[in-house]
Amino acid sequence: QVHLVESGGGLVQAGGSLRLSCAASRSIFSFSGMGWYRQAPGKQRDLVAGITKDGRTNYADSVKGRFTISGDITKNTVYLQMNSLKPEDTAVYYCIADQDISPYRSWGQGTQVTVSS
């Protein structure tokens, strides 16, 4: 069983920054990849950013140049640095971890990010 605990969400004004953290119950190096999804009210859950075991990253077009995903193996934690936040970034942000055995994908409980205009 994989446990993921997100933190760092909150209320911020447009143009501000937040850093989300996702603490995993075991070494993040044991996962094939990790990432962040978000879901705004009434919308589907979409991928925001991902990072593979070998450090390759990918981002949604809407956050490229503003968000950065990174990992700290010593802390078993993945981060999402969010800069130049916009009201449309408001959503619940979920951490995910992928592995080659069941459960293939694990989800955190989510953390709310609210960006005021």
N, C-alpha and C positions, 0 to 999 in steps of 0.2 A: 504494500500500500504506500502511495506517495502522498505526502501532505505538503501543501503549498499555502503559505500565509502571506497575504499582501498587506502592505501598509504604505502610508505616505499621502493618501488622498486628502482632499479637503476643498475649501473654498478659496479661490484666488481671482484677482481681477484680470481682465484681458491684458495681455502683454507680459504677464507674470510667469513664474516658473514653479514647477513641482518636481520632486523626484519620488517615484514609486519604487518600492522594494518588494521582492518576492523571495521569502526565505523557504528553502526546501528542506525536507526531512532527511535528505542524504546528499551526498556529493552531486553537485550539478554536472560534474564531468561524467556521471553515469547515464545521463540522458542524451539522446541523439540530438535533441534541440529543445529550446525553451522560447517562450514568447509572451506577448501581451495581446489580448483582444479587448474590445470595448463594445458596449451596448448602450445606446441612448434610448430613452422612452419611445416605445412604438416602432423601434427599428430593429433590424437583425444584428446579431453579434458579428463583428468584423475584425479581421486581423489588423493590428496596428504595427507590430514589429516582431521580428523573430531573430534568433541567433542559434547557429548550429554548434555542435560540439567542437568543430575546428575553427570557430570564431567568425564564420560568414554571417552577415546580417542582411536583412531585407526589411523594407518599410512600405507602408501604404503611401500612395502618392500624396495624400492629404497631409502627411506629417513629415515628409522628407525635408531635411534641412532644419527641422525644429526639434525633433525627438531623437534621442540616442539610446540604444539598448546596449547593455554591457553586463558582464558577469564577474563575480569575485569568488574564485574557487575556495579561497581560505575561509569565506563566510557562508558558503553554500547559498549565495544570494545572487539574484539577477535584478538589475535596475532598469528603470525607464526614466531617463532625464527628459523632462518636457519643458521646452522654452517657448517663448512667444505664444503663449496659450491664447486660444480663441474661444468665444462662447460655443462654437460648434464642436469643441473638444469635450464638452460636458457629457459625461457618460459614467457608467460603472465599468471599471477596468479590471479585467481578469487575467491572472497569470496562468500559463499552461506549461506542461512538461511532457515531452514525448519520449517514448522508449520502444524498444523492439519486441517487448513481451507485454502481455496483458497485465494491467490496463495500459493500452497503447497511448492514451492521452489522459492526463490528470488536470483538474481545474482547481484553482483557488476559489475562495468564497467571494472575492470581488472587493473593490474599494471605490468609493464614490469620488469623482472629480467634478467639481462645479466651477465653471468659469463665468464670472459676471461681466457684463458689458459696461 
